[in-house]
Amino acid sequence: MNITRRLALQVCIAALLGTGLLNATAQMQGYATEHVSVLRGEKNYLTGYDPINLDGTYNVVIEIPAGTTAKYETNNKTGMLELEQKGGAPRYVQYLGYPVNYGAIPRSVMLKSKGGDGDSVDVLVLGQAVPRGSVVRGRAIGVLSLIDTGEVDDKAVVVMENSPFAKIKSIAELDAKFPGVTTILQTWFTSYKGYGKDGKLMLSSTGFKDRASAIKLIGDAILDYEMSVVTEADKRPLDPKGNPYLYRSPLAKNIGE
């Protein structure tokens, strides 16, 4: 069987099993084998989208839709979404499905030299469930502080446009208008990995940080990406203050909100 026919057969099998994914509006193509599932969008998910829009909203690539358990992540080399592998097998959360859309800010990086994991900023997107590979817009309202086996693993909290949460401006307002949401998020993300060998939960949390902390977290990660990751040919022009023109942070001079 030639490669083309094999790939076509794999896609058909994946579609029947629910592991292949196709979003017509985003023109995405999913390819699956027994242990590998890859989702390719019409653009590179890491580099193909601006991290922030002129109106101050962020673009977020949805890697794990709300209610699902398959652990997809953006491959930093290919820019495609891939099902994580652990011990040679695909990784699925052995817990309740994600309570929120989970994704990443494109063109951002949490540098290992600064205590990060080398990947894009992780984002919890409040709103209705959307298909994997969707790129949604939203505003940051805070940060869920997490410690994963001793390492900082903070998640930005973003409210999605055209959702019941769209007008929320802060964690305090979220608690006031949608009681229980922050409790659900904190409980799920500190519990889903279970207990470690020491008999304690593998993740812990000190709670939530405010909107300014979220803007700084994302803004610094965008700046670090532009300054240290991309090639010279792909770098965005900088303003006189040294910020990429779309970079926004409490310390930037072109906040624009």
C-alpha positions as CSV (number, residue, x, y, z in Angstrom):
1,M,0.0,0.0,0.0
2,N,1.5,3.4,-1.0
3,I,1.9,6.2,1.4
4,T,-1.1,8.2,0.0
5,R,-3.5,5.3,0.3
6,R,-2.2,4.4,3.8
7,L,-2.6,8.0,5.0
8,A,-6.2,8.1,3.5
9,L,-7.0,4.9,5.3
10,Q,-5.6,6.2,8.6
11,V,-7.7,9.3,8.3
12,C,-10.9,7.3,7.6
13,I,-10.2,5.0,10.6
14,A,-9.4,8.0,12.8
15,A,-12.7,9.7,11.8
16,L,-14.6,6.6,12.7
17,L,-12.9,6.3,16.0
18,G,-13.3,9.9,16.9
19,T,-9.5,10.5,17.0
20,G,-9.2,12.3,13.7
21,L,-10.4,15.9,13.7
22,L,-11.7,18.3,11.1
23,N,-12.9,21.8,11.6
24,A,-14.2,23.1,8.3
25,T,-14.1,26.7,9.3
26,A,-10.5,26.5,10.3
27,Q,-9.6,24.1,7.4
28,M,-7.8,21.7,9.8
29,Q,-6.6,18.3,8.9
30,G,-6.2,15.5,11.5
31,Y,-3.9,12.5,10.9
32,A,-3.9,9.5,13.3
33,T,-2.1,6.2,13.8
34,E,-2.4,3.7,16.6
35,H,-0.4,5.8,19.0
36,V,0.0,9.2,17.4
37,S,-2.6,11.8,16.5
38,V,-1.6,15.1,14.8
39,L,-3.8,18.1,14.0
40,R,-2.6,20.6,11.4
41,G,-4.3,23.9,11.0
42,E,-4.5,26.3,8.1
43,K,-1.6,28.2,9.8
44,N,1.2,27.2,12.1
45,Y,-0.3,27.2,15.6
46,L,2.8,28.5,17.2
47,T,4.0,31.2,14.8
48,G,1.1,31.8,12.4
49,Y,-1.1,33.9,14.7
50,D,-0.4,37.2,16.5
51,P,-0.6,36.7,20.2
52,I,-2.5,39.9,20.8
53,N,-5.0,41.9,18.7
54,L,-5.2,45.7,18.2
55,D,-8.2,45.8,20.6
56,G,-6.2,44.3,23.4
57,T,-7.7,40.8,23.2
58,Y,-5.5,37.7,23.1
59,N,-5.5,34.9,20.6
60,V,-5.6,31.5,22.2
61,V,-5.1,28.2,20.4
62,I,-7.4,25.6,22.0
63,E,-5.5,22.4,22.5
64,I,-7.9,20.7,24.9
65,P,-11.7,21.5,24.6
66,A,-13.7,21.6,27.8
67,G,-15.1,18.2,28.7
68,T,-12.4,16.2,27.0
69,T,-9.5,14.2,28.4
70,A,-7.0,13.8,25.5
71,K,-3.8,15.7,26.3
72,Y,-2.9,17.6,23.1
73,E,-0.2,20.2,22.9
74,T,1.5,22.4,20.3
75,N,4.6,20.9,18.9
76,N,7.2,23.7,19.0
77,K,9.0,22.4,15.9
78,T,6.1,21.7,13.6
79,G,3.5,24.1,14.8
80,M,0.9,21.3,14.8
81,L,-1.2,19.9,17.7
82,E,-0.1,16.5,18.8
83,L,-1.5,14.0,21.3
84,E,1.1,13.7,24.1
85,Q,2.8,10.4,24.5
86,K,3.7,8.8,27.8
87,G,5.5,5.4,28.0
88,G,4.9,4.9,24.3
89,A,1.1,5.4,24.6
90,P,-1.2,8.3,24.0
91,R,-1.9,10.3,27.1
92,Y,-5.4,10.8,28.5
93,V,-6.3,12.5,31.8
94,Q,-7.5,9.8,34.2
95,Y,-10.0,12.0,35.8
96,L,-13.1,14.1,35.0
97,G,-12.8,15.9,31.7
98,Y,-11.3,19.4,31.6
99,P,-13.7,21.9,33.2
100,V,-12.6,24.7,30.8
101,N,-11.1,25.1,27.3
102,Y,-7.3,24.7,27.7
103,G,-4.9,26.3,25.3
104,A,-1.8,28.4,24.6
105,I,-0.9,31.9,23.5
106,P,0.9,31.8,20.1
107,R,4.3,33.4,19.8
108,S,5.0,33.3,23.5
109,V,7.4,31.3,25.6
110,M,8.0,30.6,29.3
111,L,11.8,30.5,29.2
112,K,13.5,27.7,31.1
113,S,16.1,30.3,32.1
114,K,13.4,32.1,34.0
115,G,11.9,29.0,35.6
116,G,9.4,28.2,32.8
117,D,9.0,24.9,30.9
118,G,10.1,26.3,27.5
119,D,6.5,26.2,26.1
120,S,3.9,28.8,25.3
121,V,1.8,30.5,28.1
122,D,-0.9,28.0,29.3
123,V,-4.4,29.5,29.2
124,L,-7.7,28.6,30.8
125,V,-10.4,30.0,28.5
126,L,-13.8,30.5,30.2
127,G,-16.7,30.1,27.8
128,Q,-18.6,27.4,25.8
129,A,-16.6,24.4,24.6
130,V,-15.1,24.9,21.2
131,P,-13.4,22.4,18.8
132,R,-9.7,21.4,19.2
133,G,-7.6,23.6,17.0
134,S,-9.9,26.6,17.2
135,V,-8.2,30.0,17.7
136,V,-10.4,32.2,20.0
137,R,-10.2,35.7,21.2
138,G,-10.5,36.8,24.8
139,R,-9.4,39.1,27.6
140,A,-7.1,38.2,30.6
141,I,-8.7,38.5,34.0
142,G,-6.2,36.7,36.2
143,V,-3.8,33.9,36.9
144,L,-4.3,30.5,38.6
145,S,-1.1,29.9,40.6
146,L,0.0,26.3,40.5
147,I,3.0,24.4,41.7
148,D,3.6,21.1,39.9
149,T,6.0,18.8,41.8
150,G,7.9,21.8,43.0
151,E,7.9,23.8,39.8
152,V,5.8,26.9,39.0
153,D,3.1,26.1,36.5
154,D,0.9,29.2,36.4
155,K,-2.1,29.4,34.0
156,A,-3.5,32.6,32.7
157,V,-7.3,32.9,33.0
158,V,-9.0,34.4,29.9
159,V,-12.7,35.1,29.2
160,M,-13.7,34.3,25.7
161,E,-15.5,36.8,23.4
162,N,-19.2,36.1,22.7
163,S,-19.5,34.0,25.8
164,P,-21.4,34.4,29.1
165,F,-18.1,35.4,30.7
166,A,-17.1,38.0,28.1
167,K,-17.8,41.1,30.2
168,I,-16.0,39.9,33.3
169,K,-13.0,42.1,34.1
170,S,-11.5,40.5,37.2
171,I,-11.3,37.4,39.4
172,A,-13.3,39.2,42.0
173,E,-16.1,40.0,39.5
174,L,-16.0,36.3,38.4
175,D,-16.5,35.2,41.9
176,A,-19.4,37.6,42.4
177,K,-21.3,36.8,39.2
178,F,-20.3,33.2,38.7
179,P,-19.9,31.7,42.2
180,G,-18.0,28.4,42.3
181,V,-16.1,28.8,39.1
182,T,-12.7,29.6,40.7
183,T,-13.3,26.8,43.2
184,I,-13.9,24.3,40.4
185,L,-10.8,25.4,38.5
186,Q,-8.6,25.3,41.6
187,T,-9.9,22.0,42.7
188,W,-9.7,20.3,39.3
189,F,-6.2,21.5,38.5
190,T,-4.8,20.5,41.9
191,S,-6.5,17.1,41.8
192,Y,-6.4,15.7,38.3
193,K,-2.9,14.2,38.6
194,G,-3.7,12.5,41.9
195,Y,-1.2,11.8,44.7
196,G,2.5,11.5,44.5
197,K,4.7,8.9,46.2
198,D,4.7,11.0,49.3
199,G,1.0,10.7,49.7
200,K,0.4,14.3,48.8
201,L,-1.4,15.8,45.8
202,M,1.2,16.3,43.0
203,L,-0.1,19.8,42.3
204,S,-0.8,22.6,44.8
205,S,-2.2,26.2,44.5
206,T,-1.9,29.4,46.4
207,G,-5.0,30.8,44.7
208,F,-5.4,33.4,42.0
209,K,-3.5,36.5,41.0
210,D,-5.1,39.6,39.5
211,R,-5.5,40.9,36.0
212,A,-2.3,43.0,36.1
213,S,-0.3,39.8,36.9
214,A,-1.9,38.0,33.9
215,I,-1.1,40.9,31.5
216,K,2.5,40.9,32.7
217,L,2.8,37.1,32.6
218,I,1.6,37.0,29.0
219,G,3.4,40.2,27.9
220,D,6.7,39.1,29.2
221,A,6.3,35.8,27.5
222,I,5.5,37.5,24.2
223,L,8.6,39.7,24.5
224,D,10.8,36.8,25.5
225,Y,9.6,34.9,22.4
226,E,10.3,37.8,20.0
227,M,13.7,38.5,21.6
228,S,15.1,35.0,22.0
229,V,13.2,32.4,20.0
230,V,12.4,33.6,16.5
231,T,15.0,34.1,13.7
232,E,16.1,37.6,12.7
233,A,14.0,37.4,9.6
234,D,10.8,36.6,11.6
235,K,11.3,39.1,14.4
236,R,8.7,41.8,14.8
237,P,9.9,45.5,14.5
238,L,10.5,47.1,17.8
239,D,9.3,50.6,18.9
240,P,11.7,53.1,20.4
241,K,11.1,51.6,23.9
242,G,12.3,48.2,22.7
243,N,8.8,46.5,22.7
244,P,7.3,44.7,19.7
245,Y,4.6,47.0,18.3
246,L,1.8,44.8,19.6
247,Y,3.4,44.1,22.9
248,R,1.3,45.1,25.9
249,S,2.3,45.0,29.6
250,P,1.7,47.2,32.6
251,L,5.3,48.3,32.0
252,A,5.0,48.9,28.2
253,K,4.3,52.4,26.8
254,N,1.9,51.3,24.2
255,I,-0.8,49.5,26.2
256,G,-3.6,50.7,23.9
257,E,-6.5,49.5,26.1
